[in-house]
Amino acid sequence: MATYGGPETYAVRVADDAMAPRLRAGDYVYVDPEQSAVDGVLVAVRGADPAAGSAVRRLVVENGRRVLRAANAGWPDIEITRDNETMILGTAVMRGETI
């Protein structure tokens, strides 16, 4: 049986449709805070309203800059700086749904 994530893995609810059609608002994503957030992976980030859920974006490293990029062009990039790097909750390892 395959396992996804480590012992600290937990689920968050996706807050928006920025990663549609792969992920939609209301989907659940399993997040491993112990996996490194490296170029190209999907990461969960703390949203402005914690009750609404978490945002999921692709971490992209370009010219020394780290940005969070949505799949949909209508959503702006979010640059990661020292001031906001704690907004990354961890690496998204699996999508789930309620049953």
Residue pairs with C-beta under 8 A, 6 or more apart in sequence:
4 30
4 32
4 93
4 94
5 30
5 31
5 32
5 35
5 93
5 94
6 32
6 34
6 35
8 32
8 33
8 34
9 30
9 31
9 32
9 33
9 93
10 30
10 31
10 33
11 28
11 29
11 30
11 31
11 96
12 28
12 29
12 31
12 44
12 53
12 54
12 89
13 26
13 27
13 28
13 53
13 54
14 23
14 24
14 25
14 26
14 27
14 28
14 29
14 53
14 54
14 55
14 56
15 25
15 47
15 49
15 52
15 53
15 54
15 55
16 25
16 53
16 55
16 75
17 23
17 24
17 25
17 72
18 55
18 56
18 57
18 70
18 71
18 72
18 75
19 42
19 56
19 57
19 58
19 70
19 71
19 72
20 71
20 72
22 71
22 95
23 29
23 56
23 95
25 53
26 53
27 95
27 96
27 97
28 95
28 96
28 97
28 98
29 42
29 44
29 54
29 56
29 92
29 94
29 95
29 96
30 92
30 93
30 94
30 95
30 96
31 44
31 54
31 89
31 90
31 91
31 92
31 93
32 90
32 91
32 93
33 89
33 90
33 91
34 90
35 41
35 90
35 91
35 93
36 91
37 43
37 59
37 88
37 90
37 91
38 59
39 59
39 60
39 61
40 58
40 59
40 60
41 58
41 59
41 91
41 92
42 56
42 57
42 58
42 59
42 91
42 92
43 56
43 57
43 58
43 59
43 68
43 88
43 89
43 90
43 91
43 92
44 54
44 55
44 56
44 88
44 89
44 90
44 91
44 92
45 54
45 55
45 56
45 57
45 68
45 78
45 87
45 88
45 89
46 54
46 55
46 86
46 87
46 89
47 53
47 54
47 55
54 89
55 68
56 92
57 68
57 69
57 70
57 78
58 68
58 69
58 70
58 71
59 66
59 67
59 68
59 69
59 80
59 88
60 66
60 67
60 68
60 69
60 77
61 67
65 79
66 79
66 80
67 77
67 78
67 79
67 80
68 77
68 78
68 80
69 77
70 76
70 77
78 84
80 87
80 88
